[in-house]
Amino acid sequence: MTDRRESAWRTSSYSGEQGSCVEVRLSPVVGVRDTKDREGGQLALPAAAWRALLTTIRD
């Protein structure tokens, strides 16, 4: 049986075979974690902060 919380995580398409990237879970609070260390914790951001981060990165 698959844990629904695990299935909600999405890995970047840029990750490639090495898995050297981050995963994101979109919900009321956005979770970000290291693909290679999934048990190592996560960064939790309010949706507005996540949008601000993406806007800053894209500029």
Beta strands, then each sheet from edge to edge (+ up, - down):
strand 1: 9-11
strand 2: 22-25
strand 3: 29-34
strand 4: 43-46
sheet 1: 1+ 2- 3+ 4-
end
